[in-house]
Amino acid sequence: MSPPEPPRASQSFVEKGGEAWVRMQDRTDTLIDPLGRLAIERLGVVAGERILDVGCGCGQTLLQLAELAGPSGQVLGVDISPPMLERARERVAGRSTIALALGDAQVYTFAPGAFDAVYSRFGVMFFDDPRAAFSNLRRAARPGGRLSFVCWQDLAKNPWAARPLEAVMRLLPESAMPDMLREGRPGPFFMSDPARVRAILGDAGWKDVSLEPVEMPLHLGGAATLDEAVDYSLQIGPAARAMADAPETLKPALEAALREALASFASARGVFMDGAAFVIGARA
């Protein structure tokens, strides 16, 4: 495997975002695991295969993929966030079939044709140059190798993200809207346009592109109570990103706005909000 290459994204974003995800690892896994499992199921991993996990984060999907690939398989996880990769390293310790690499998958030097399949759970929407990134991933896959990833549909179809964001933006200047949420900018909802997805993957050399829309209630940060849901939304998600630079004097009002926005979703079984994603597949 090649040595790590320096990440290309903003170091501030990588470090701060990664630290929050590490703190909230279990709760975020609860939120997105059902969608990630669908993409793994569509990937159809066979024992003995070599799998690349792009944006492997804190490691949950590495363990899931390695279980399917078995003792004769290999899984390489690559991520740009040092804190998240360190947490993944702790979780996969002792697993000889799992390797980790710190780097940006857009430019990382993978061995050509090294992987039978490429997978990602919400890790491919942030590339500065998505065509270059998916071209690099296509070269890393063997001829006929499979691609499967899950990404969000439009923000408006994801109340778990949209409702908290709308609530806090009423109290914040328009300039607080994160650049990554603006139309056409790399960010969590960048791959929500099917035409854009098909164009990017097609230009990068992937074939037989498919988009499967999925909608389901999501357990917001695994929250059992409204208090837990508010705490999670203060640290993870679009609303948290928008509030990052808000003055301390405004924080109580922002928290109150979040509480009001989330209150109607709390029930005896926890806090659930609708989510919508695409499970996207292709072949090299």
Secondary structure in CASP SS format (residue, H / E / C, confidence):
PFRMAT SS
TARGET T0000
AUTHOR 0000-0000-0000
METHOD secondary structure of the structure
MODEL  1
M C 1.00
S C 1.00
P C 1.00
P C 1.00
E C 1.00
P C 1.00
P C 1.00
R C 1.00
A C 1.00
S C 1.00
Q H 1.00
S H 1.00
F H 1.00
V H 1.00
E H 1.00
K H 1.00
G H 1.00
G H 1.00
E H 1.00
A H 1.00
W H 1.00
V H 1.00
R H 1.00
M C 1.00
Q H 1.00
D H 1.00
R H 1.00
T H 1.00
D H 1.00
T H 1.00
L H 1.00
I H 1.00
D H 1.00
P H 1.00
L H 1.00
G H 1.00
R H 1.00
L H 1.00
A H 1.00
I H 1.00
E H 1.00
R H 1.00
L H 1.00
G C 1.00
V C 1.00
V C 1.00
A C 1.00
G C 1.00
E C 1.00
R E 1.00
I E 1.00
L E 1.00
D E 1.00
V E 1.00
G C 1.00
C C 1.00
G C 1.00
C C 1.00
G C 1.00
Q H 1.00
T H 1.00
L H 1.00
L H 1.00
Q H 1.00
L H 1.00
A H 1.00
E H 1.00
L H 1.00
A H 1.00
G C 1.00
P C 1.00
S C 1.00
G C 1.00
Q E 1.00
V E 1.00
L E 1.00
G E 1.00
V E 1.00
D E 1.00
I C 1.00
S C 1.00
P H 1.00
P H 1.00
M H 1.00
L H 1.00
E H 1.00
R H 1.00
A H 1.00
R H 1.00
E H 1.00
R H 1.00
V C 1.00
A C 1.00
G C 1.00
R C 1.00
S C 1.00
T C 1.00
I E 1.00
A E 1.00
L E 1.00
A E 1.00
L E 1.00
G C 1.00
D C 1.00
A C 1.00
Q C 1.00
V C 1.00
Y C 1.00
T C 1.00
F C 1.00
A C 1.00
P C 1.00
G C 1.00
A C 1.00
F E 1.00
D E 1.00
A E 1.00
V E 1.00
Y E 1.00
S E 1.00
R E 1.00
F C 1.00
G C 1.00
V C 1.00
M C 1.00
F C 1.00
F C 1.00
D C 1.00
D C 1.00
P H 1.00
R H 1.00
A H 1.00
A H 1.00
F H 1.00
S H 1.00
N H 1.00
L H 1.00
R H 1.00
R H 1.00
A H 1.00
A E 1.00
R E 1.00
P E 1.00
G E 1.00
G E 1.00
R E 1.00
L E 1.00
S E 1.00
F E 1.00
V E 1.00
C E 1.00
W E 1.00
Q C 1.00
D C 1.00
L H 1.00
A H 1.00
K H 1.00
N C 1.00
P H 1.00
W H 1.00
A H 1.00
A H 1.00
R H 1.00
P H 1.00
L H 1.00
E H 1.00
A H 1.00
V H 1.00
M H 1.00
R C 1.00
L C 1.00
L C 1.00
P C 1.00
E H 1.00
S H 1.00
A H 1.00
M C 1.00
P C 1.00
D H 1.00
M H 1.00
L H 1.00
R C 1.00
E C 1.00
G C 1.00
R C 1.00
P C 1.00
G C 1.00
P C 1.00
F C 1.00
F H 1.00
M H 1.00
S H 1.00
D C 1.00
P H 1.00
A H 1.00
R H 1.00
V H 1.00
R H 1.00
A H 1.00
I H 1.00
L H 1.00
G H 1.00
D H 1.00
A C 1.00
G C 1.00
W C 1.00
K E 1.00
D E 1.00
V E 1.00
S E 1.00
L E 1.00
E E 1.00
P E 1.00
V E 1.00
E E 1.00
M E 1.00
P E 1.00
L E 1.00
H E 1.00
L H 1.00
G H 1.00
G H 1.00
A C 1.00
A C 1.00
T C 1.00
L H 1.00
D H 1.00
E H 1.00
A H 1.00
V H 1.00
D H 1.00
Y H 1.00
S H 1.00
L C 1.00
Q C 1.00
I C 1.00
G C 1.00
P H 1.00
A H 1.00
A H 1.00
R H 1.00
A H 1.00
M H 1.00
A C 1.00
D C 1.00
A C 1.00
P C 1.00
E H 1.00
T H 1.00
L H 1.00
K H 1.00
P H 1.00
A H 1.00
L H 1.00
E H 1.00
A H 1.00
A H 1.00
L H 1.00
R H 1.00
E H 1.00
A H 1.00
L H 1.00
A H 1.00
S H 1.00
F H 1.00
A E 1.00
S E 1.00
A C 1.00
R C 1.00
G E 1.00
V E 1.00
F E 1.00
M E 1.00
D E 1.00
G E 1.00
A E 1.00
A E 1.00
F E 1.00
V E 1.00
I E 1.00
G E 1.00
A E 1.00
R E 1.00
A C 1.00
END
